[in-house]
Amino acid sequence: MSSRLNVLGGIVALILVVLSMSVFTVDQRQYALVFQLGEVKRAITEPGLNFKIPMIQNVRFFDRRILTLDSADPERFITSEKKNVLVDSYIKWRIVDPNLYYISVGGDETRARTRLSQTVNAGLREEFGKRLVNDVISGERDKIMNQMREKADIDARRIGVQIVDVRLKRVELPDEVSGAVYSRMEAERKRVANELRSEGAAEAEKIRADADRQREVIIAEAYREAQKVKGEGDAKAAATYAEAFGKSPEFYAFYRSLEAYRNSFANKSDVLVVEPNSDFFKYMKNIGR
């Protein structure tokens, strides 16, 4: 009885061992390739519980997450004007076809990184060679990154990899050329500033001249209107005086003399030197009349 139990226990243990060697789990962050005698039998791209033939088949896992390839040192590229620039970049990539990835680079991440780095560097060298320093530093930086991502992705698909993004972290000039380039950029900015100042001064003079012309026109029209009103007033006053003089010449003369007396003797400190028998005192002498 005891021997039977031992045999049964051994069989159960063997079954458990075989079962444990037959079952494996694929994480959602992984791909899995099932090999049989060194040959890929199937690729597993979905997470879950899977089975394999123990002792005959083995499984190899590959990371399906987005990976980063960051250059250790800035690369030196030459622009179309034969100027050197230092470029620091990085690549975001991931495996999309584990079977092709294994066939192309043997599933070796180091070989894949080398292939991607060479592809991107060659593309950047070509793109930088078409452009000026100012373009690669600021003007067409986004355009270069987009074009490089598209070109590099085409080549990366051949090894089962997708290029998610290519970014230029830093584009700088070497010390030996930065001074000359900055001086040229400064001179260009000064030229543009002087041109804008000249245009502004010309526009200001134009506005001042137009304002002065409008001012002269307004003053002339106002003076003409004032003279017209004054002339009309003087004419009306003359007509009023003439009418009053015509009705009572003696009273008009008397009234005008009173106005003269008032204006002449307004200030007590004033001194008036005239002859006593002058016509100026005509009505003062004949107060009773």
Stockholm file with secondary structure:
# STOCKHOLM 1.0

chainA/1-289         MSSRLNVLGGIVALILVVLSMSVFTVDQRQYALVFQLGEVKRAITEPGLNFKIPMIQNVRFFDRRILTLDSADPERFITSEKKNVLVDSYIKWRIVDPNLYYISVGGDETRARTRLSQTVNAGLREEFGKRLVNDVISGERDKIMNQMREKADIDARRIGVQIVDVRLKRVELPDEVSGAVYSRMEAERKRVANELRSEGAAEAEKIRADADRQREVIIAEAYREAQKVKGEGDAKAAATYAEAFGKSPEFYAFYRSLEAYRNSFANKSDVLVVEPNSDFFKYMKNIGR
#=GR chainA/1-289 SS CHHHHHHHHHHHHHHHHHHHHHEEEECTTEEEEEEETTEEEEEECSCEEEECCTTTEEEEEEECSCEEEECSSCEEEECTTSCEEEEEEEEEEEESCHHHHHHHHTTCHHHHHHHHHHHHHHHHHHHHTTSCHHIIIIITHHHHHHHHHHHHHHHHGGGTEEEEEEEEEEEECCHHHHHHHHHHHHHHHHHHHHHHHHHHHHHHHHHHHHHHHHHHHHHHHHHHHHHHHHHHHHHHHHHHHHHHHHHCHHHHHHHHHHHHHHHHTSSTTCCCCCCTTSGGGHHHHTSCC
#=GC SS_cons         CHHHHHHHHHHHHHHHHHHHHHEEEECTTEEEEEEETTEEEEEECSCEEEECCTTTEEEEEEECSCEEEECSSCEEEECTTSCEEEEEEEEEEEESCHHHHHHHHTTCHHHHHHHHHHHHHHHHHHHHTTSCHHIIIIITHHHHHHHHHHHHHHHHGGGTEEEEEEEEEEEECCHHHHHHHHHHHHHHHHHHHHHHHHHHHHHHHHHHHHHHHHHHHHHHHHHHHHHHHHHHHHHHHHHHHHHHHHHCHHHHHHHHHHHHHHHHTSSTTCCCCCCTTSGGGHHHHTSCC
//
